[in-house]
């Protein structure tokens, strides 16, 4: 079962409150389980996209879920999220939680106007889909039926009952068509042709009203396919796609779709598989690798007995893929069989979730190496310490030992050698080792500052809420955020006291302390800064509406009420809520204890009207009644002269009731008594404002304050981004080779000191491979946060020389062709975390031109276009190999 991570963390605080030393345990009560934040709307039918374990939800076994539900209850019975544990992979078995079942569309062959959506597990079989469809469309059990996968608008692929959803390579949103015989015959006629790498029976199928096939309709399909298939992150490539479309018009027809240049073949997106397509196009354009598989040399070196390999099956699947890409017979195809093989051997890549192109690339080259390892039986080799021996001797020994266990086309082409030096801080011992590598994973220089949005809520509620965009030091604290806002406001920092909050799902997810680090605020947090009067406590309050006499639901914006804890009555607190949520009038009256309650107009014209600023009110008559109620205790002559001042409406005092609740606003701790006694309140008190159904339906406007806030000029000016100079690839290399001190968690064991030490460690290059793959570490993941760096990295397309970072003394004798590299491929990632899109640039070694690969689309590009902020993985080839 999935459970909201915020509720779960609150529950942990509650049950561990004694350990944490909380003053008031009752405020930590989590209340009923509330999973509403995991769904797209109140129907509780669909989960939000890209939910992450630990950050958005926790996983619980059924026994634990049942125990929590029995103890705390469930806000809505429909919000229980039960998911299956499925086994994935046929070679390496792995069990995983299927958080997102696959939604498929079902319709009948003869009537495609009625489409039903159903969720299926990847482990369900096509027979399970058939059973569901028979019930849905009332098809008799004994009636023959065929199921078709409409994977393209003009083609159908027959589905077979014994296969699973995963094995059939179905993707979310796929249309499944149920065909029954008409007049004793099947309507759909198959062509009998088998698609390479698809292994399916296909035929022409018109989803739109049928019309004769003609050349222009075929070219229109090409246009749709190449010119407008992708708009996510690279609209500037449309012109290239149009040129490719014109090329297709000249060189394509319904009977001839041959591509004149080998290798210019797109890969169809099977459903979030752009990461795989990008990685494959990069590796496919490494000439040494491609020629090895095209010439069938790999067949002589297949190692089917290697326990670390995949029985040669991955290498065979990749070889088949390369043969298809470089056949020159098609402009694109669907790499279904290869995708299925990857899923079998690496279950993490099964299904159709977005993954990382570099991770796929890494898995692929490791798997190919083991499938093609020329070493049948790996010898045991005992590692030896350098013990003061010369580096060149130790390096050669390490490389020879590596080759005695690992000998393949991958090692020949992609493996290089690091020197790792570890220096103990307490003794003279220095450990020097040499290790092989397949990638250079380079860190990007981090920005020392971060920019964030926040909303300032003034204590005078006649003043509008204002949105600011501020820049603060990443190493700073919450107090620095206050200073950044007051600087934009043009007032001294000491003149304004603030409280920072994170508002989420109509409640306060967190109320920050001034000295907390700024890293406590995550990228997606909604930060509201409440102005706080001096010597006043700020009590959190939640807006709730009563759907029944006993059931309350959160809505709108939570807020903080300034309160004098030692002398506040129910009536004064009630006024504080009205002042915070309804309106406020200009200029604070000094003798009002709750300074957010009321103000009045001190215009020179004493007869001038009040000008309230409303936040939720939508009824003018009630505004007037609330005004009278708020001003009843003010000793102001102008107010007393108002003839209607004494006619305070009793209805105002019946709009809502006040209760003390837990910090989630879901559990009532006690009802506040409406009398003249001083309330028992503390800094840990949370207030629920329970509006009656009549008030909620008739008087309130329901929105978040951020939707109606003014925007400071900093927000608009931040929208015009200054040109970024970016960083050089050499800067990343310098950072990679910089000596660093190990963290306590990564302490190194010193055999001389006989204990773990926070030693210093330094990486250097010793030997580079013929083909150098550089991974730019744009993504950073921790258990509770994720981030992506969009820094522009300037990398050379020709004459990359990393000699300055190589410590091998023999480098001086290397000719230029053996130490300089030219770029041959780039994997790009556009967008943010949890989504985005992958593409690739690659230089075709036949026509010597750069091309842009966007799934099935291939377009001509240029060398000066490949350096972008989207560059994620770079592939360089040594110049002497061209």
Buried (B, 14 or more C-beta within 10 A) or exposed (E): BBBBBBBBEBBBBBEEBEEEEBEBBBBBBBBBBBBBBBBEEEEBEBBEEEBBEEBBBBBBEEEEBEEBBEEBEBBBEEBBBEBEEBEBBBBEEEEBEBBBBBEBBBBBBEEBEEEBEBBBBBBBBBBBBBBBBBEBBEBEEEEEBBBBBBBBEBBBBBBEEEBBBBBBBBBBEBBBBBBBEEEEEEEBEBEEEEBBBBEBBBBEBEEEEEEEEEEEEBBEBBBEBBBEBBEEBBEEBBEBBBBBBBBBBEEBEEEEBEBEBBBBBBBBBBBBBBBBBBBBBBBBBBBBBBEBBBEEEBEEBBBEEBEEBBBBBBBBBBBBBBBBBBBBBBBBBBBBBBBBBBBBBBBBBBBBBBBBBBBBBBBBBBBBBBBBBBBEEEEEEEEEEBEEEEBEEBBBBBBEBBBEBBBBBBBBBBBBBBBBBBBBEEEEBEBBBBEBBBBBBBBBBEEEEBEBBBBBBBBBBBBBBBBBBBEBEEEBBBBBBBBBBBBBBEEEBEEBBBBBBBBBBBBBBBBBEBEBEBEBBBEEBBBBBBBBBEEBBBBBBBBBBBEEEEEBBBBBBBBBBBBBBEEBBBBBBBBBBBBBBBBBBBEBBEEBBBBBBBBBBEBEEEEEEBEBBBBBBEBEEBBBBBBBBBBBBBEEEBBEEEEEBEEBBEBBBEBBBBBBBBBBBBBBBEEBEEEEEBBEBEEBBBBBBBBBEEBBEEBBEEEBBBEEBEBBEBBEEBEEEEEEEBBBBBBBBBBBBEEEEBEEEEEBEBEEBEEEBBBBBBBBBBBBBBBBBBBBBBBBEEEEEBBBBBBBBEBBBEEBBBBEBBBBEEBEEBEEEBBBBBBBBBBBBBBEBBEBBBBBBBBBBEBEBBBBBBBBBBBBBEBEEBBBBBBBBBBBBBBEBE
